[in-house]
Amino acid sequence: KASKLGLRTIGLPKEYGGPEFDLRTWVVLIDELSYPDVSCAKILTQCWKGARRLGEQATKEQKDRFLPAFRDDDTYLLGGAGTEPGSGSDNQLPYDAPDAGVMLMAKREGNYYVLNGRKHFISNSPVAKLLVVTARTDKTVGASKGSSRFIVPTDTPGFKVASVHDKVGFRIYLQGELDFDNVKVPVENLLGGKEGGAGGGEGVASKVELAGHAMALSRAALDAAIKYANERIQGGRPIIQHQAVAMMLAEMYQTLQAGRSLLWRLAWMADMGQVDPALMHTTKVFCTEAALKICLTAMEVFGGSGVMRELSAQKFVRDAMVFQHMDGTQQINRIKIGRILENRLKEGRLSR
């Protein structure tokens, strides 16, 4: 039903039947879609990011081959495979050592690349029909130069979903561990037609998408807490009229509005072509940490009922926990912010 409403193909370029919305429109849509259930919305927005990546990075031949099939099939989901059991955030570390980062190998053999290795925590992978897989094409240099991306249909021989992860939150947003056993990928499926340059993070669209989900979840948790506080009677009156509870709600609201302001600023700057890398990482960290703080406070407002599965408060917390490790750990994002500030000092820019 969501696909028939156009909600699966938001990330498609106009020439392939998509609306080509700007990131500010993404924020509006994500806020509405994630409010009732963030994990359901994340299935769709993962496709937005995948389609946007193909639209921006794929060759014309690759786009003609894959995007119409994605557009026309309501069950066609996309995913991106970067994280591995032995490498995740180190793909984004600033020192970029040859022995760190993605290690799934892609070896050129004639007209094919042969992929061998394992990925895990890969979003949508148990149900996706197409993955963009990051693999090492050169181990003599760091991941930023020695990694490449490949377009891999999930029905390719040798590819297998080894397991589906059992997460505490985002329960219906499936993530899996993937085995690549001599998976032969045609040379024509090398994303963009060139090796290298696939290391590092996911970019501004991913940060906006993730922060948007975090703020939508926060809004849902705050609203649930306000409603409960107005209905729950203690001491002869609704607990919202007790100052201690009112102050908790006020702090949740303040944190939410601060995060939303950061999110909107980042989306606006990106749409204007003025991406600030420090702001990008700051928004991711602040909004996802704010979501956990808001959801934990909401659960506290619910009191003992907050940990009961029949109420929503505990689910908000479980979902917010998952945000903390998406798109780089909080520590990695802070390391990047620190490195950016250090470089700006050398340029005489300081914190601007």
MODAPE-V227948 format. One record per run of one state. SS is the DSSP state (hx for helix, st for strand, lp for the rest). FROM is the first residue (numbers start at 0). TO is the last residue. If there is no record, write none. Layout:
BEGIN
ss | from | to
SS | FROM | TO
SS | FROM | TO
END
This chain:
BEGIN
ss | from | to
lp | 0 | 12
hx | 13 | 15
lp | 16 | 21
hx | 22 | 35
lp | 36 | 36
hx | 37 | 56
lp | 57 | 58
hx | 59 | 71
lp | 72 | 76
st | 77 | 80
lp | 81 | 82
st | 83 | 83
lp | 84 | 85
st | 86 | 86
lp | 87 | 87
hx | 88 | 91
lp | 92 | 103
st | 104 | 108
lp | 109 | 110
st | 111 | 122
lp | 123 | 128
st | 129 | 135
lp | 136 | 141
hx | 142 | 145
st | 146 | 152
lp | 153 | 157
st | 158 | 163
lp | 164 | 173
st | 174 | 185
hx | 186 | 188
st | 189 | 189
hx | 190 | 192
lp | 193 | 202
hx | 203 | 230
lp | 231 | 231
st | 232 | 233
lp | 234 | 235
st | 236 | 237
hx | 238 | 240
lp | 241 | 241
hx | 242 | 270
lp | 271 | 275
hx | 276 | 300
lp | 301 | 301
hx | 302 | 306
lp | 307 | 311
hx | 312 | 322
lp | 323 | 328
hx | 329 | 346
lp | 347 | 351
END
